[in-house]
Amino acid sequence: MSRYLLISIFSCLPILQSFAQTALPSDTLTAKQLDEITVNAFESRTNRLSTTATVGLLTAKSIERFSSTTWTNAVNAIPGVRMEERSPGSYRFSVRGSLIRSPFGIRNVKFYWNGIPFTDAGGNTPLNSLDFGAVQSMEVIKGPGSSLYGAGTGGVVLMQSRTDNPSMNRVEQSVGYGKYGFQSRSTTLQVGDISVQYGHQEQDGYRKQSGMVRDAIRFTSNSKVGKGTLSLLGMYSDLMYQTPGGITLAQYRTDPKLARQSSPTVPGSEAQHAAIYSKFALLGGNYSINLNDNWTQSTALYLTTNDFANPFISNYEKRDEQGMGGRNIWQNTSQIGNVKTNWTTGFEWQYSKSAQRNYDNNGGVPGKQQTVEDVRTSALTAFTQLEAVLFSDLTVTAGVSYNTSKYKYERFFVLPYSKEQRTFDGIFVPRFALNKIIAKTWAVTASYSSGFSPPTLQEVRPSAGGFHRDLEAERGMNTEIGIRKISNRITAEINAYHFGLKQTIVRRTNEAGSEYFINAGKTKQIGLEWNLGYDLVANPKSAILLRIWDSGTYTKYTYDNYQSGDVNLSGKLIPGIPRLIQTTGLDAKFRYGLSLYATYQHGSTLYLDDANTIKNTPYNQFTARAAWKKSWGNHFYSEVSASAEKVNAAIYSLGYDLNAFGGRYYNAAPKNNLWAGVKVGWEWKK
């Protein structure tokens, strides 16, 4: 279906373009023109045409296409990237199939926020602690980024919080309402170099036992200190979301809103009041200084703390966690003859301590103690990279990093006392890439990169307790080639890659629903990604700006060498990864601040188990958003918006439990949704 829709849309391009050229009035459309986007991947700070990295961009322009409640739909429009929300607040984030090892949260993807590490030493990323308004953009580096960013074979995400207009002070208030009890409030105060944002979000959820409440405050500042610039970042989040758990196909067909049901031996999610409680705080700073015309230096430091509790169906887990770390970068830019060079070198160090206690769960109340364990985690990455621009249109990049990480585990209860250690040491990972610009608007990019990903803290010490020191780190090699076209009206990018991964980590569950992890041998991952956009009407003097776009991913991920017990699963498709996802959109911006956005996404079937015996059903998702922005004089402004979502699918889930015990694969999501919001603000010059 998606193929025919795409053909029909692009067949209309000449007609729409002709209409735009002949029928539109010539008066001016009130719209802000965006500056050229700078890509910061691998510290290159270049434009999209010149970068040697494969990057997906989530900008303010792409975020406003969808409802201002979650990043999910906007992220899922990026080819090769998948964000799931199995229930409100329960995020999973995947780059090129890394969801295979993620029962919840994020695995195998490294996050940074304003240049500060946001993924801790144990591989945990508290993305669900962030309010929607806390981050204004994301830059997703696809494929291994280990040569500069440490552990990870899936990718790297660079998040930014920046002011909309740095030359203005402002105070802003927004509220939103939607189906299933959704409510949100956001307050922003920006005075001088300081910005403070508070956000509240709550909803009852579509399913039983799926409510969510989050209060979060974010503080940023950016000011001159001496000869350098000091950027500060602070946040505190109080999050609660209920976890309904997976259900069987028969239960889904009876009532998709059901939470996990009780059995004769194991109570269900409602009976145990299953939920996540997290109070997370971060304080960080990044100081950058230009030492002279050639050298710059930046240092980022951070502290975190997390008070975490998880009443689960089989236990009540409590974690008291503290983390610290930093990142130091030295950068030299020089020119030797006609060759421009950019040399980046530095290191990143992280440490975390997690005091973990498990109890019996007596209907949401901790009971008899089950385990008392402490885990200390440290990770160190030292890296260096040289980028050279030859003949003004050929960029060559070569980088390598040295990595080491260590888990120290102590069990105090149940006796006897135990002390163990697991070290992943002396791992070198390289990256080589080049980019050739052709005729000023075309570019060809090729890269070879290696990556590694040790098991995360939640994998070596899963929620049921114990220390799984036999898990090996994943190692992978990625070969990629791409072509880009960027001109005044056209943006196009197509990338093909082959990724071979060894010691792939996959998830298993037992009868009680507790997860554990094993290494599953080799996998072979082949993919094709594309992103196309065309400005049907781009003249700012026209009465309308009109853009059509399409993005998509086609994959074939298979187990290359995998034996599960007596069953040889080599050649089987890896579960949880759709063969095809395609997204098509039409953006229209009219005079007087009116904007309309329409998006269609098709997702193909995928397998839910390693043996390839259970499939989901394909889905077709339609989303639409209308917004009206208005400036009332020189200071006051407002925005009114409404969004809708409709899904056609026999079974629809925003995240499946793969290889689930007892066939509990399904986490139902609503097939239709509505949101509406109002924003008002007052701004004045600094």
Secondary structure, 3 states (H helix, E strand, C coil): CHHHHHHHHHHCHHHHHHHHHHHCCCCCCCCCCCCCCEECHHHCCEECCCCCCCEEEECHHHHCCCCCCCCHHHHHCCCCEEEEECCCCCEEEEECCHHHHCCCECCCEEEEECCEECCCCCCCCCHHHCCHHHCCEEEEEECCCHHHHCCCCCEEEEEECCCCCCCEEEEEEEEEEECCCEEEEEEEEEECCEEEEEEEEEECCCCCCCCEEEEEEEEEEEEEECCEEEEEEEEEEEEEEECCCCECHHHHHHCCCCCCCCCCCCCCCCCCCCEEEEEEEEEEEEEEEECCCCEEEEEEEEEEEEEEEEECCCCEEEEEEEEEEEEEEEEEEEEECCEEEEEEEEEEEEEEEEEEEEEEECCCCEEEEEEEEEEEEEEEEEEEEEEEEECCCEEEEEEEEEEEEEEEEEEEECCCCEEEEEEEEEEEEEEEEEEEEECCCEEEEEEEEEEEECCCHHHHCCCCCCCCCCCCCEEEEEEEEEEEEECCCEEEEEEEEEEEEECCEEEEECCCCCEEEEECCEEEEEEEEEEEEEEEECCCCCCEEEEEEEEEEEEEEEEEECEECCEECCCCECCCCCCEEEEEEEEEEEHHHEEEEEEEEEECCCECCCCCCCECCCEEEEEEEEEEEEEECCCEEEEEEEEEEEEECCCCECCCCCCCHHHCCECECCCEEEEEEEEEEEEEEC
